[in-house]
Amino acid sequence: METSKMKIFDSAQKSKISDTVKGFRDYTGQEAMKRARIRTIVEETFNNYGFEPAETPVIEYEEFVKSGNENDESVSDTFKLQDRGKRKLALRYELTFPLKRVMQNKKLPYRRYQIGPVFRDEPTTGNRFRQFISCDADIIGSTEKDEAEIIKLASEILEKLNVKYKIYFNNRRLLNEILDEQGIKDKERVIKEIDKLDKLPEKEVKENLKKYKAEKLLTIFKEKESYFKKYKAYSEIEGLKEYCKIFNVEVNFQPSLARGLSYYSGTVFEIKSSIKETILGGGSYVFNGIQCCGFGVGIERLGAVSDIKIANNKILIVSIEQDKKAIQLAEKIRKSGTPCLIMYGKPGKALDYANSYKIPYAIFLGKNEAEQGKFKLRDMKTGKEKLISEKELVEDET
């Protein structure tokens, strides 16, 4: 009886060890290849717009991570750590706040991008994870024209990934002007409630706003765009729309759009697609007294909405006691730009391997093939085979 209990305990322990922590995932196979392709497209687009890469630590001092935004939901969800020296540390929750350090002594405008993991100790639902790869682009020392270009950059990435999307934007100065008109004192808390409009039923948000006597805002937000022309900050809405038009990108004014982070000071924008969650968000802010703008997007959400083809032209060389020739041939194929791998020994085992990993082509290399310089190329999907010379094989990417 005791032995049986120990087996159950051991089994449970092994299961716990082999599982990922809640909110964290492994990525392999086609999914990992898709993520890698998305990352490449994003990075190539960042470079094409003149942004340079930067890298910052995953672990920062907790005080620096908070950076005056202690009440922001994302900041409160940081993973907190402590090193051997009892220093209070935290995992980064985003890639923007390190710019306060990185931007120092840079000639402006400084255009930087960063791609890397960020961490949030928050509930996991749908496409919300506790670790995700964020892709950020920011311009330090920005203008209204740069804000329009940042939005264009975001839209270009989505178009390259075949994502159907819609861009919504607003301005924090306009929002603050409306709050002032309504005599609302606790702006920060009210903005946080407004930001929940796409996450909670309007009725629930309205009840929350009543605590601050701010429920009338919901009626104002439903007014036609012409209503907002009376506010001074609306001129910034018009200006951004004009430059977005020049960049040939369509944007939609949404007066209720707030964005959760408190450091936003002007333009804010979000991009929606086929999933409930926002797929990309950004805006303008002031760091160290300098006007900046940028956005961040997670590879996980891009993966959920993108429709891209992953090229798979791998070749498996099956060496039948022709190892030297197989290695030489593999090197030539790789130099031509085609991915190639070798298996030594039994053809049946090699073909089973190719099927398991969806390798589309296999080459059989035995004594006769080595002497004749002709190889049997098998299409693993159809089973059809054809003889092909080494020259044809290296020049033709199948």
URNORRA-V179931 format. One record per pair of residues at least 24 apart in sequence whose C-alpha atoms are under 10 Angstrom apart, sorted by the first residue. I is the first residue (numbers start at 1). J is the second residue. D is the distance in Angstrom with one decimal. If there is no record, write none. Layout:
I;J;D  I;J;D
//
This chain:
21;130;9.4  22;123;9.2  22;124;7.8  22;129;8.6  22;130;7.9  22;131;10.0  23;119;9.8  23;120;9.3  23;121;8.7  23;122;8.6  23;123;8.0  23;124;5.8  23;125;8.7  23;128;7.9  23;129;4.9  23;130;4.7  23;131;6.9  23;132;9.4  24;119;9.6  24;124;9.4  24;129;6.5  24;130;6.0  24;131;5.9  24;132;8.3  25;129;8.5  25;130;9.3  25;131;8.2  25;132;9.2  29;357;7.8  29;358;9.5  30;310;8.0  30;312;9.9  30;357;9.3  30;358;9.4  31;303;8.5  31;310;9.8  32;303;10.0  33;310;7.2  33;311;9.5  33;312;9.8  34;299;9.8  34;303;7.3  34;306;9.5  34;307;9.6  34;308;7.8  34;309;8.2  34;310;6.4  34;311;9.7  35;133;9.7  35;299;6.7  35;300;7.8  35;302;8.6  35;303;6.5  35;310;9.9  36;299;9.1  36;310;9.8  37;161;9.6  37;303;9.9  37;308;8.6  37;309;9.2  37;310;7.4  37;311;9.5  38;157;9.2  38;160;9.3  38;161;7.4  38;299;7.1  38;300;9.7  38;302;7.6  38;303;7.4  38;306;8.6  38;308;8.4  38;310;9.9  39;115;8.2  39;133;9.2  39;134;9.9  39;135;8.2  39;298;9.8  39;299;7.1  39;302;9.6  39;303;9.9  41;157;7.2  41;158;9.7  41;160;7.5  41;161;8.0  42;115;9.2  42;135;7.6  42;136;9.6  42;153;9.6  42;154;9.2  42;156;9.3  42;157;6.1  42;158;9.0  42;160;8.9  42;161;9.1  42;297;9.7  42;299;9.2  43;113;8.3  43;114;8.8  43;115;8.1  43;135;8.4  43;136;9.9  43;137;9.9  43;157;9.4  44;157;9.4  45;153;7.5  45;154;9.2  45;156;7.8  45;157;6.7  45;160;9.2  46;111;9.5  46;112;8.7  46;113;6.8  46;114;9.4  46;135;9.5  46;136;9.1  46;137;7.2  46;153;7.7  46;154;9.4  46;157;8.8  47;111;10.0  47;112;9.4  47;113;8.5  48;153;9.5  49;111;9.0  49;137;10.0  49;149;9.0  49;150;9.3  49;153;7.5  50;110;9.9  50;111;7.1  50;112;8.5  50;113;9.6  51;110;8.2  51;111;4.8  51;112;4.9  51;113;5.9  51;114;9.5  51;137;7.4  51;138;8.3  51;139;8.4  52;110;8.7  52;111;6.3  52;112;4.8  52;113;5.9  52;114;8.5  52;137;9.2  53;111;8.8  53;112;5.7  53;113;5.0  53;114;5.7  53;115;8.3  53;136;10.0  53;137;9.2  54;99;9.7  54;102;8.5  54;111;9.9  54;112;6.4  54;113;6.2  54;114;5.4  54;115;8.4  55;95;9.4  55;98;9.6  55;102;9.3  55;112;9.8  55;113;8.8  55;114;6.3  55;115;7.9  55;116;8.2  56;92;9.5  56;95;8.1  56;98;7.0  56;99;9.0  56;101;9.7  56;102;8.3  56;114;8.4  56;115;9.8  56;116;8.9  57;91;8.8  57;92;8.0  57;95;9.8  57;98;8.7  57;116;9.7  58;90;8.5  58;91;5.7  58;92;5.6  58;93;9.0  58;94;9.6  58;95;9.3  58;116;8.6  58;117;7.6  58;118;7.4  58;119;8.9  59;89;6.7  59;90;5.7  59;91;4.7  59;92;6.1  59;93;9.7  59;118;9.9  60;88;8.9  60;89;5.7  60;90;5.6  60;91;6.4  60;92;6.6  60;98;8.9  61;87;7.8  61;88;6.2  61;89;4.4  61;90;6.1  61;91;8.6  61;92;9.3  62;87;8.7  62;88;5.6  62;89;4.4  62;90;4.9  62;91;8.2  62;92;9.0  63;88;7.8  63;89;7.8  63;90;8.6  64;89;8.9  64;90;9.0  64;92;9.7  64;97;8.2  64;98;8.3  64;100;9.3  64;101;9.5  65;89;8.5  65;90;7.0  65;91;8.2  65;92;6.6  65;93;7.9  65;94;9.1  65;97;7.0  65;98;8.0  66;90;9.3  66;92;9.7  66;93;9.7  66;97;8.6  67;97;7.4  67;98;9.5  67;100;9.0  67;263;9.9  68;262;9.3  68;263;8.8  69;97;9.9  69;261;7.8  69;262;6.6  69;263;7.3  70;262;9.5  71;188;9.1  71;189;9.3  71;261;9.1  71;262;8.4  72;188;9.4  72;189;9.7  72;192;8.5  72;260;7.1  72;261;5.9  72;262;6.6  72;263;9.3  73;120;9.9  73;122;9.4  73;192;8.8  73;260;7.5  73;261;7.8  73;262;9.7  74;119;9.6  74;120;7.0  74;121;8.7  74;122;8.5  74;260;8.3  74;261;7.7  75;120;8.4  75;121;9.6  75;261;8.9  76;120;8.9  76;121;8.6  76;122;9.2  77;119;8.6  77;120;5.4  77;121;4.8  77;122;5.8  77;123;9.5  77;130;9.6  78;118;9.6  78;119;6.9  78;120;5.2  78;121;5.7  78;122;8.3  78;130;9.8  79;119;7.0  79;120;6.4  79;121;5.7  79;122;9.3  79;130;9.6  80;121;9.1  90;119;9.5  91;117;9.7  91;118;7.4  91;119;6.3  91;120;8.2  91;121;9.7  92;117;8.4  92;118;5.6  92;119;6.1  92;120;8.2  93;117;8.8  93;118;5.1  93;119;4.9  93;120;5.6  93;121;8.9  93;130;9.5  93;131;9.0  93;132;9.7  93;134;9.8  94;118;5.5  94;119;7.5  94;120;8.7  94;132;9.8  94;133;9.6  94;134;7.4  94;135;9.7  94;136;9.0  94;296;8.5  95;134;7.4  95;135;8.3  95;136;6.8  95;137;9.4  95;138;9.9  95;295;9.9  95;296;8.1  96;136;7.6  96;137;8.9  96;138;8.1  96;287;10.0  96;294;8.6  96;295;8.7  96;296;8.4  97;263;9.7  97;287;8.7  99;138;8.9  99;140;8.7  99;287;8.0  99;288;9.7  100;140;10.0  100;286;9.8  100;287;6.1  100;288;6.7  101;287;9.7  101;288;9.3  103;139;9.9  103;140;7.2  103;141;9.8  103;287;8.9  103;288;8.9  103;290;9.8  104;288;8.7  106;140;9.0  107;140;9.3  107;141;9.1  108;139;8.7  108;140;6.6  108;141;5.6  108;142;8.6  108;290;9.7  109;138;9.9  109;139;6.4  109;140;5.4  109;141;4.7  109;142;6.6  109;143;9.5  109;146;9.9  109;291;9.9  109;292;9.0  110;138;8.1  110;139;5.7  110;140;5.0  110;141;6.8  110;142;8.7  110;292;9.4  111;137;7.4  111;138;5.9  111;139;4.6  111;140;6.4  111;141;8.8  111;142;9.3  111;292;9.8  111;293;9.9  111;294;9.5  112;136;8.3  112;137;5.9  112;138;5.7  112;139;6.6  112;140;8.2  112;294;9.5  113;137;4.3  113;138;6.4  113;139;8.9  113;294;9.4  113;295;9.7  113;296;9.6  114;138;9.0  114;296;9.4  115;296;9.4  115;297;9.5  115;298;9.2  115;299;9.4  116;298;9.5  116;299;9.7  117;298;9.2  117;299;9.9  118;298;9.5  126;275;9.1  126;276;8.7  126;277;8.5  127;275;8.3  127;276;8.7  127;277;7.2  127;278;9.8  127;279;9.6  127;300;7.4  127;301;6.6  127;304;7.9  128;277;8.2  128;298;9.9  128;300;8.6  128;301;8.5  129;300;8.6  129;301;10.0  131;298;9.9  131;300;9.6  132;297;9.7  132;298;6.3  132;299;7.2  132;300;6.6  132;301;9.2  133;296;9.9  133;297;8.3  133;298;5.4  133;299;5.6  133;300;7.0  133;301;9.6  134;295;9.9  134;296;6.3  134;297;5.5  134;298;4.4  134;299;6.4  134;300;8.7  134;301;9.9  135;280;9.7  135;295;8.3  135;296;5.5  135;297;5.2  135;298;6.1  135;299;7.2  136;280;9.9  136;281;9.9  136;282;9.3  136;294;7.2  136;295;5.7  136;296;4.3  136;297;6.5  136;298;8.8  137;282;9.5  137;293;8.6  137;294;5.4  137;295;5.8  137;296;6.7  137;297;9.2  138;282;9.3  138;283;9.5  138;284;9.3  138;292;7.1  138;293;5.6  138;294;4.0  138;295;6.6  138;296;8.7  139;284;9.4  139;291;8.7  139;292;5.6  139;293;5.5  139;294;6.2  139;295;9.6  140;284;9.9  140;285;9.5  140;286;8.9  140;287;8.4  140;290;7.1  140;291;6.5  140;292;4.5  140;293;6.8  140;294;8.6  141;286;9.1  141;287;9.5  141;289;9.7  141;290;5.9  141;291;5.2  141;292;5.4  141;293;8.2  142;284;8.5  142;285;9.6  142;286;9.8  142;290;8.3  142;291;5.7  142;292;5.0  142;293;6.3  142;294;9.3  143;284;9.3  143;291;7.6  143;292;7.9  143;293;8.3  144;236;8.2  144;239;7.5  144;240;6.4  144;243;8.0  144;244;10.0  144;266;9.8  144;267;8.8  144;284;9.2  144;292;10.0  144;293;9.1  145;239;8.8  145;240;7.4  145;242;9.5  145;243;6.3  145;244;8.4  145;246;9.9  145;247;9.6  146;240;9.6  146;243;9.2  146;284;9.8  146;292;9.0  146;293;7.5  146;294;9.0  147;240;7.5  147;243;8.8  147;244;8.8  147;267;7.7  147;268;9.5  147;269;9.9  147;282;9.6  147;283;7.5  147;284;7.3  147;292;8.8  147;293;6.2  147;294;7.5  147;295;9.8  148;239;9.4  148;240;6.2  148;241;8.0  148;242;8.9  148;243;5.9  148;244;5.2  148;245;8.8  148;246;8.9  148;247;7.3  148;248;9.9  148;249;8.6  148;251;9.8  148;267;9.8  148;293;9.8  149;240;9.9  149;243;8.3  149;244;7.5  149;246;9.7  149;247;7.0  149;249;9.3  149;294;9.7  150;244;9.7  150;282;9.0  150;283;8.9  150;293;7.6  150;294;6.3  150;295;7.5  151;244;7.8  151;247;9.1  151;249;7.8  151;250;9.5  151;251;8.8  151;269;8.2  151;270;9.5  151;271;9.5  151;281;9.6  151;282;8.7  151;283;9.0  151;293;10.0  151;294;8.5  151;295;8.3  152;244;7.3  152;245;9.9  152;247;6.5  152;248;7.9  152;249;6.1  152;250;9.0  152;251;9.9  153;247;9.7  153;249;9.6  153;294;10.0  153;295;9.6  154;249;10.0  154;271;8.8  154;280;8.0  154;281;9.2  154;282;9.7  154;294;9.6  154;295;7.9  154;296;9.0  154;297;8.8  155;249;7.4  155;250;9.2  155;271;8.8  155;280;9.8  156;249;9.1  157;302;9.7  158;271;9.7  158;273;9.9  158;279;9.9  158;280;9.7  158;302;8.1  158;305;9.3  158;306;7.7  158;307;10.0  159;306;9.2  160;306;9.0  160;307;9.4  160;308;8.5  161;302;8.1  161;303;9.1  161;305;8.6  161;306;5.3  161;307;6.1  161;308;5.9  161;309;9.3  162;305;8.5  162;306;5.8  162;307;5.4  162;308;6.6  162;309;10.0  163;273;7.4  163;274;8.7  163;302;8.2  163;303;9.8  163;304;9.7  163;305;6.1  163;306;5.0  163;307;6.6  163;308;9.0  164;272;8.6  164;273;6.0  164;274;7.4  164;305;8.0  164;306;8.3  164;307;9.5  165;271;6.5  165;272;5.6  165;273;4.6  165;274;7.7  165;279;9.0  165;305;9.3  166;250;8.1  166;251;7.4  166;252;7.8  166;270;8.5  166;271;5.6  166;272;5.4  166;273;6.6  166;274;9.9  167;249;8.9  167;250;7.1  167;251;5.1  167;252;6.0  167;253;8.7  167;254;9.6  167;269;7.1  167;270;6.0  167;271;4.5  167;272;6.6  167;273;9.2  167;280;9.3  167;281;9.5  168;250;9.2  168;251;5.9  168;252;4.7  168;253;5.8  168;254;5.9  168;255;9.3  168;257;7.7  168;268;8.5  168;269;5.5  168;270;5.4  168;271;6.2  168;272;7.9  168;281;9.5  169;237;8.5  169;240;9.5  169;241;9.5  169;251;6.9  169;252;6.1  169;253;5.2  169;254;5.7  169;255;7.8  169;256;9.2  169;257;6.7  169;258;8.9  169;259;9.9  169;267;7.1  169;268;5.6  169;269;4.1  169;270;6.4  169;271;8.7  169;281;9.6  169;282;9.4  169;283;8.7  170;234;9.3  170;236;9.3  170;237;7.0  170;240;9.8  170;251;10.0  170;252;8.6  170;253;5.9  170;254;5.7  170;255;5.7  170;256;7.5  170;257;5.8  170;258;7.3  170;259;9.4  170;266;8.2  170;267;5.8  170;268;5.4  170;269;6.3  170;270;9.2  170;283;9.1  171;233;7.7  171;234;8.1  171;236;7.6  171;237;6.9  171;240;9.9  171;253;9.2  171;254;9.2  171;255;7.8  171;256;9.6  171;257;8.1  171;258;7.9  171;259;10.0  171;264;9.1  171;265;7.8  171;266;5.0  171;267;4.2  171;268;5.7  171;269;8.4  171;283;8.7  171;284;9.0  172;233;8.8  172;255;9.4  172;256;10.0  172;257;8.7  172;258;6.8  172;259;9.0  172;262;9.8  172;264;7.0  172;265;5.5  172;266;4.8  172;267;6.2  172;268;6.9  172;283;9.4  172;284;9.1  172;285;9.8  173;231;9.7  173;232;8.9  173;233;6.0  173;234;8.7  173;236;9.0  173;264;9.6  173;265;6.6  173;266;5.6  173;267;8.1  174;228;8.6  174;231;6.9  174;232;7.5  174;233;4.9  174;234;6.3  174;235;9.3  174;236;8.6  174;237;8.6  174;255;8.2  174;265;10.0  174;266;8.2  174;267;9.2  175;217;9.9  175;221;9.9  175;231;9.7  175;233;8.6  175;234;9.7  175;255;7.2  175;256;7.8  175;257;8.6  175;258;7.7  175;266;9.3  176;233;9.3  176;265;9.5  176;266;9.9  177;231;7.1  177;232;8.0  177;233;7.5  177;234;9.8  178;217;8.2  178;220;8.8  178;221;9.8  178;228;9.1  178;231;7.9  178;233;9.8  178;255;9.7  179;214;8.3  179;217;8.1  181;231;9.7  182;213;9.1  182;214;7.6  182;216;8.4  182;217;8.2  183;213;9.1  183;214;8.8  184;212;7.2  184;213;7.4  184;214;6.7  185;212;8.1  185;213;9.7  185;214;9.7  186;212;7.3  186;214;9.8  187;212;9.2  187;214;9.7  188;260;9.5  188;261;9.7  188;262;7.3  189;262;9.9  190;214;7.4  190;215;9.7  190;217;9.8  190;258;9.9  191;256;9.2  191;257;9.1  191;258;6.2  191;259;8.1  191;260;7.5  191;261;9.6  191;262;8.8  192;258;7.7  192;259;8.0  192;260;5.9  192;261;8.5  192;262;8.8  193;258;9.2  193;260;9.0  194;218;8.6  194;256;6.7  194;257;7.5  194;258;6.6  194;259;8.7  194;260;9.0  195;256;7.7  195;257;6.6  195;258;5.3  195;259;5.8  195;260;6.0  195;261;9.6  196;256;10.0  196;257;9.5  196;258;9.0  196;259;9.1  196;260;8.6  197;256;8.1  197;257;8.5  197;258;9.5  198;256;9.9  198;257;9.2  198;276;8.4  198;277;8.4  198;278;8.9  199;276;8.5  199;277;8.2  199;278;9.9  217;255;9.9  217;256;8.5  218;255;9.9  218;256;7.9  220;255;8.6  220;256;8.9  221;254;7.9  221;255;5.6  221;256;5.6  221;257;9.3  222;254;9.2  222;255;8.3  222;256;8.6  223;255;9.0  224;255;9.7  225;253;7.6  225;254;8.6  225;255;8.4  228;255;8.5  233;266;9.2  236;266;8.6  236;267;8.2  237;266;9.8  237;267;8.1  240;267;8.5  259;283;8.6  263;287;8.5  264;292;9.6  264;293;9.0  265;291;9.2  265;292;9.7  265;293;9.8  266;291;9.6  266;292;9.8  266;293;9.1  267;293;8.4  268;293;9.2  268;294;9.6  268;295;9.4  269;294;9.9  269;295;8.6  270;295;9.1  271;297;9.7  273;301;9.8  273;302;9.7  273;304;9.8  273;305;7.0  273;306;9.7  274;304;8.7  274;305;6.4  274;306;9.7  275;301;8.5  275;304;7.7  275;305;7.2  277;301;8.3  279;303;10.0  279;304;9.2  279;305;8.4  312;338;9.4  312;339;8.7  312;358;8.6  312;359;7.4  312;360;7.1  312;361;9.6  313;338;6.7  313;339;6.9  313;340;8.8  313;359;7.6  313;360;6.4  313;361;7.4  313;397;7.3  313;398;7.1  314;338;6.5  314;339;4.8  314;340;5.5  314;341;7.8  314;354;9.7  314;358;9.0  314;359;5.7  314;360;6.3  314;361;6.5  314;362;8.6  314;397;9.3  314;398;9.3  315;339;6.4  315;340;4.8  315;341;6.5  315;342;8.5  315;354;9.0  315;359;6.7  315;360;6.8  315;361;4.9  315;362;5.5  315;363;7.2  315;377;9.1  315;378;9.6  315;379;9.8  315;397;9.6  315;398;9.1  316;340;5.9  316;341;5.1  316;342;5.7  316;343;7.2  316;350;8.2  316;351;8.7  316;353;9.4  316;354;7.1  316;359;7.0  316;360;8.3  316;361;6.2  316;362;4.6  316;363;6.1  316;364;8.6  316;377;9.6  316;378;9.7  317;341;6.2  317;342;4.7  317;343;6.3  317;344;8.4  317;347;9.8  317;350;8.8  317;361;8.7  317;362;5.8  317;363;4.7  317;364;6.2  317;365;7.0  317;375;9.9  317;377;9.3  318;342;6.1  318;343;5.2  318;344;6.1  318;345;7.3  318;346;8.1  318;347;6.4  318;348;9.7  318;349;9.7  318;350;6.6  318;351;8.4  318;362;7.0  318;363;5.9  318;364;4.9  318;365;5.9  318;366;8.4  319;343;6.2  319;344;4.9  319;345;6.2  319;346;8.4  319;347;8.1  319;350;9.3  319;363;8.5  319;364;6.5  319;365;5.1  319;366;6.5  319;367;9.5  320;344;6.6  320;345;5.6  320;346;7.2  320;347;7.5  320;364;7.4  320;365;5.8  320;366;4.8  320;367;7.5  320;369;10.0  321;345;7.0  321;346;9.7  321;365;8.2  321;366;6.5  321;367;7.5  322;364;10.0  322;365;6.6  322;366;6.0  322;367;6.7  322;369;9.4  322;370;7.5  323;365;8.8  323;366;9.3  325;365;8.2  325;366;9.4  325;367;9.7  325;369;9.9  325;370;7.0  326;363;9.6  326;364;9.4  326;365;6.9  326;366;9.2  326;370;8.8  329;365;9.6  329;390;7.9  329;393;9.4  329;394;8.7  330;394;9.5  331;394;9.9  332;390;9.1  332;391;9.8  332;393;9.3  332;394;6.6  332;395;9.8  333;390;9.1  333;391;9.9  333;393;7.4  333;394;5.3  333;395;8.5  333;396;9.5  333;397;8.7  334;394;8.6  335;394;8.4  336;393;9.3  336;394;6.0  336;395;7.0  336;396;8.7  336;397;7.9  337;394;9.0  337;395;9.7  337;397;7.9  338;393;9.9  338;394;8.5  338;395;9.9  338;396;9.2  338;397;6.3  338;398;8.9  339;397;9.6  351;378;9.8  351;380;8.2  354;380;7.7  355;380;7.2  355;381;8.6  360;398;9.8  361;385;9.6  361;398;8.5  363;387;9.5  363;388;9.5  363;393;9.9
//
